């Protein structure tokens, strides 16, 4: 094993590496650092995952070069959902997901960085029929992936300026079926056109509307980077929380979490109550409670 991993000075403190290699990579000041070298094969794989996901490629082995043969992505979370890795600087390092549907097709929720090699890898797994954008901050590569797959590109009208040539435009606040078992729930707040997607009443792709916080051990909203309106987000949660059922919380930023559906429902209900008590504040990336 290569026991000289480090994080270079391009790190933007996006948290991606810390999600994938907890205990090995941690926040030191306002950036990530390798706090302990991997001790076994499982930890070595975790650091490789962090390295191939890092949007600035700041996680490096001593040689400075990553071996493409050790790229673990797409990384299966279960038989239905895979984490894409290869996060993009143009989407603020957001996570993206590849979702297998019962008919055999796949959908892409948000996107990794653009790469023909990545697109070919996904296409080899089955036909990708839809690219679902959760909001404007994650739209950078949507059209290119959709065109590569001859897939439909989805976005909400509130963020349409970020993807004006989208094929499918969600409107208003009513839920819309994207496909069998896959529902779009508009959730304005983080941005005017934020949407979350729920598949099979098991998987919630929440974009930046809410996430699992390691700091609090609970579902949280990113109040310090709510671009549009925290009051609107509170109203969206109050309107929607009671109708959502899921076991997996899969956000664009922040940690993922798998819990029984009834536990998720209660935590989401409590989040809606807490969010109603929040007031607008200046955008401050340093205040995030990852």
C-alpha positions as CSV (number, residue, x, y, z in Angstrom):
1,X,0.0,0.0,0.0
2,X,1.1,3.6,-0.7
3,X,1.3,5.2,2.8
4,X,2.0,8.7,1.7
5,X,-1.3,10.2,0.8
6,X,-1.7,14.0,1.1
7,X,-4.1,16.8,0.1
8,X,-2.6,19.5,-2.0
9,X,-3.3,23.2,-1.8
10,X,-6.1,23.2,-4.5
11,X,-8.5,21.9,-1.8
12,X,-11.7,24.0,-1.7
13,X,-13.1,22.5,1.5
14,X,-16.1,20.9,-0.3
15,X,-16.3,17.9,2.1
16,X,-16.4,15.2,-0.7
17,X,-13.2,13.4,0.4
18,X,-14.3,13.5,4.1
19,X,-17.6,11.8,3.2
20,X,-15.7,8.9,1.5
21,X,-12.8,8.4,3.8
22,X,-14.0,9.3,7.3
23,X,-11.3,9.0,10.0
24,X,-8.6,9.2,7.3
25,X,-9.4,12.6,5.8
26,X,-10.8,15.3,8.1
27,X,-11.3,19.1,8.2
28,X,-8.3,21.0,9.5
29,X,-8.9,24.7,9.5
30,X,-10.8,25.5,6.3
31,X,-9.6,22.6,4.2
32,X,-9.3,18.8,4.2
33,X,-6.2,17.0,5.3
34,X,-5.0,13.4,5.5
35,X,-5.0,12.9,9.3
36,X,-4.1,9.2,9.2
37,X,-2.6,7.0,6.5
38,X,-4.6,3.9,5.5
39,X,-3.7,0.7,7.4
40,X,-5.4,-2.0,5.3
41,X,-6.9,-2.7,1.9
42,X,-10.4,-1.4,2.9
43,X,-9.0,1.9,4.0
44,X,-6.8,2.1,0.9
45,X,-10.0,1.7,-1.2
46,X,-11.7,4.5,0.8
47,X,-8.8,6.9,0.1
48,X,-8.9,6.0,-3.6
49,X,-12.6,6.7,-3.7
50,X,-12.0,10.1,-2.1
51,X,-9.2,10.8,-4.6
52,X,-11.3,9.9,-7.7
53,X,-14.3,11.9,-6.4
54,X,-12.4,15.1,-5.3
55,X,-13.4,17.8,-7.8
56,X,-10.0,19.5,-7.7
57,X,-8.0,16.1,-7.7
58,X,-6.4,17.4,-4.5
59,X,-6.2,14.0,-2.8
60,X,-2.9,12.5,-4.1
61,X,-0.6,9.5,-3.5
62,X,3.1,10.1,-3.0
63,X,3.7,9.5,-6.7
64,X,1.3,12.3,-7.5
65,X,-0.5,10.0,-10.1
66,X,-3.7,8.0,-9.7
67,X,-4.0,4.6,-11.3
68,X,-7.2,4.5,-13.4
69,X,-7.5,0.8,-12.7
70,X,-8.2,1.6,-9.1
71,X,-11.2,4.0,-9.9
72,X,-14.1,2.5,-7.9
73,X,-16.8,4.5,-9.6
74,X,-19.7,4.2,-10.2
75,X,-19.7,2.9,-6.7
76,X,-22.8,0.8,-5.8
77,X,-24.6,1.9,-2.7
78,X,-27.1,-1.0,-3.3
79,X,-28.5,-2.9,-6.2
80,X,-30.4,0.2,-7.4
81,X,-28.3,3.3,-6.8
82,X,-24.6,4.0,-7.5
83,X,-22.6,7.1,-6.6
84,X,-21.0,8.5,-9.7
85,X,-17.9,10.1,-8.1
86,X,-15.7,12.3,-10.3
87,X,-17.4,15.4,-8.8
88,X,-17.2,18.6,-10.9
89,X,-15.8,22.0,-9.9
90,X,-18.6,23.5,-12.1
91,X,-21.2,22.1,-9.8
92,X,-19.4,23.1,-6.6
93,X,-18.3,19.5,-6.1
94,X,-21.8,18.1,-5.9
95,X,-22.5,14.4,-5.7
96,X,-24.4,12.7,-8.5
97,X,-26.1,9.3,-8.7
98,X,-26.9,6.7,-11.3
99,X,-30.3,5.0,-10.7
100,X,-31.4,1.7,-12.2
101,X,-35.1,1.4,-13.0
102,X,-37.2,-1.8,-13.1
103,X,-37.6,-1.6,-16.9
104,X,-33.8,-1.8,-17.2
105,X,-33.1,1.8,-18.1
106,X,-31.1,4.2,-16.0
107,X,-31.5,7.8,-14.9
108,X,-28.8,10.2,-13.9
109,X,-29.5,12.5,-11.0
110,X,-27.3,15.6,-11.4
111,X,-24.0,14.9,-13.1
112,X,-20.3,14.3,-12.5
113,X,-17.7,16.3,-14.5
114,X,-18.1,15.8,-18.2
115,X,-16.0,13.0,-19.6
116,X,-16.7,10.9,-22.7
117,X,-15.0,8.0,-20.9
118,X,-17.4,8.3,-18.0
119,X,-20.4,8.6,-20.3
120,X,-19.4,5.5,-22.1
121,X,-19.0,3.6,-18.8
122,X,-22.5,4.6,-17.8
123,X,-24.0,3.8,-21.2
124,X,-22.5,0.3,-21.1
125,X,-24.6,-0.4,-18.0
126,X,-27.9,0.2,-19.9
127,X,-29.8,3.0,-21.7
128,X,-29.8,6.3,-19.8
129,X,-33.2,7.8,-20.5
130,X,-33.3,10.8,-18.2
131,X,-31.0,13.3,-16.7
132,X,-32.6,14.9,-13.6
133,X,-31.3,18.3,-12.4
134,X,-32.1,19.1,-8.8
135,X,-31.4,22.9,-9.2
136,X,-29.4,25.5,-11.1
137,X,-26.1,25.0,-9.2
138,X,-25.8,21.5,-10.6
139,X,-26.8,22.1,-14.2
140,X,-23.4,22.7,-15.8
141,X,-23.0,19.3,-17.6
142,X,-26.6,18.3,-17.9
143,X,-27.2,19.1,-21.5
144,X,-24.0,17.4,-22.6
145,X,-24.8,14.2,-20.8
146,X,-28.4,14.2,-22.0
147,X,-27.3,14.7,-25.6
148,X,-24.7,11.9,-25.3
149,X,-27.4,9.5,-24.1
150,X,-30.2,10.9,-26.3
151,X,-32.0,11.3,-22.9
152,X,-34.5,13.9,-21.6
153,X,-33.1,16.7,-19.5
154,X,-35.3,17.8,-16.6
155,X,-35.3,21.0,-14.6
156,X,-37.8,23.3,-12.8
157,X,-39.0,26.5,-14.4
158,X,-37.7,28.5,-11.5
159,X,-34.1,27.6,-12.5
160,X,-34.7,27.3,-16.2
161,X,-32.2,30.0,-17.0
162,X,-29.5,27.5,-16.0
163,X,-30.7,25.0,-18.6
164,X,-32.9,26.9,-21.1
165,X,-32.9,24.0,-23.6
166,X,-34.2,21.4,-21.1
167,X,-36.6,18.9,-22.7
168,X,-38.9,18.6,-19.7
169,X,-39.7,21.6,-17.5
170,X,-41.3,21.0,-14.1
171,X,-43.8,23.8,-13.1
172,X,-45.3,25.1,-9.9
173,X,-45.2,23.1,-6.7
174,X,-47.2,20.0,-7.6
175,X,-45.5,16.6,-7.7
176,X,-44.8,15.1,-11.2
177,X,-44.2,11.5,-12.2
178,X,-41.0,11.3,-14.1
179,X,-41.5,7.6,-14.7
180,X,-42.9,4.5,-13.0
181,X,-42.1,4.9,-9.3
182,X,-40.1,8.0,-9.8
183,X,-41.6,11.3,-8.6
184,X,-40.3,14.9,-8.8
185,X,-41.3,17.1,-5.8
186,X,-40.6,20.9,-6.4
187,X,-39.1,22.3,-3.2
188,X,-38.3,26.0,-3.7
189,X,-36.0,27.5,-1.1
190,X,-32.4,26.7,-1.6
191,X,-33.0,28.1,-5.1
192,X,-36.3,29.2,-6.7
193,X,-36.4,26.0,-8.8
194,X,-35.0,23.4,-6.4
195,X,-36.5,19.9,-6.8
196,X,-36.1,16.6,-5.0
197,X,-36.7,13.3,-6.6
198,X,-38.0,10.2,-4.8
199,X,-37.6,6.7,-6.4
200,X,-39.7,3.7,-5.2
201,X,-40.5,5.4,-1.9
202,X,-37.0,4.3,-0.9
203,X,-34.5,6.8,-2.3
204,X,-34.6,10.6,-1.9
205,X,-32.3,12.6,-4.1
206,X,-32.5,15.9,-2.2
207,X,-30.1,18.1,-4.1
208,X,-29.1,20.9,-1.8
209,X,-32.5,21.2,0.0
210,X,-31.5,19.1,3.0
211,X,-28.7,16.6,3.9
212,X,-27.4,14.4,6.7
213,X,-25.1,16.2,9.0
214,X,-22.3,14.4,10.7
215,X,-22.1,17.3,13.2
216,X,-25.7,17.0,14.5
217,X,-26.4,13.4,13.5
218,X,-29.6,14.5,11.9
219,X,-31.2,15.8,8.7
220,X,-30.4,19.5,8.3
221,X,-31.0,22.4,5.8
222,X,-28.0,24.3,4.5
223,X,-29.3,27.6,6.0
224,X,-26.0,29.4,5.5
225,X,-26.0,28.8,1.8
226,X,-29.7,29.1,1.0
227,X,-29.6,31.4,-2.0
228,X,-33.3,32.1,-2.6
229,X,-35.3,32.1,0.6
230,X,-35.2,30.2,3.9
231,X,-38.8,31.2,4.6
232,X,-39.8,29.6,1.2
233,X,-37.8,26.5,2.1
234,X,-39.7,26.3,5.4
235,X,-43.0,26.6,3.5
236,X,-41.9,23.9,1.0
237,X,-41.0,21.5,3.8
238,X,-44.2,22.2,5.7
239,X,-46.2,21.4,2.5
240,X,-44.2,18.4,1.4
241,X,-42.6,16.6,4.4
242,X,-45.8,14.7,5.4
243,X,-46.1,13.3,1.8
244,X,-42.5,12.0,1.5
245,X,-41.5,8.4,2.2
246,X,-38.0,7.2,1.8
247,X,-35.2,5.2,3.5
248,X,-32.1,6.6,1.7
249,X,-31.2,10.3,1.9
250,X,-28.9,11.0,-1.0
251,X,-28.0,14.7,-1.2
252,X,-25.9,16.7,-3.5
253,X,-23.7,18.0,-0.7
254,X,-23.4,16.6,2.8
255,X,-23.5,13.0,4.0
256,X,-25.8,10.2,2.8
257,X,-27.8,8.1,5.3
258,X,-29.9,4.9,5.2
259,X,-32.5,4.5,8.0
260,X,-36.0,2.9,8.3
261,X,-38.6,5.0,6.5
262,X,-40.5,5.8,9.7
263,X,-37.3,7.2,11.3
264,X,-36.7,9.3,8.2
265,X,-40.3,10.6,8.3
266,X,-40.1,11.7,11.9
267,X,-36.7,13.4,11.4
268,X,-38.1,15.2,8.3
269,X,-41.2,16.3,10.3
270,X,-38.9,17.7,13.0
271,X,-36.7,19.4,10.4
272,X,-39.8,21.2,9.0
273,X,-40.6,22.5,12.5
274,X,-37.0,23.7,13.1
275,X,-36.8,25.3,9.7
276,X,-39.9,27.5,10.4
277,X,-37.9,29.0,13.2
278,X,-35.0,30.1,11.0
279,X,-34.5,33.7,9.7
280,X,-32.6,35.0,6.7
281,X,-28.9,35.3,7.1
282,X,-26.0,36.2,4.8
283,X,-24.5,33.5,2.7
284,X,-21.5,32.0,4.5
285,X,-19.9,28.8,3.3
286,X,-17.6,28.6,6.4
287,X,-20.7,28.2,8.6
288,X,-21.7,24.8,7.1
289,X,-22.3,22.1,9.7
290,X,-21.1,19.1,7.7
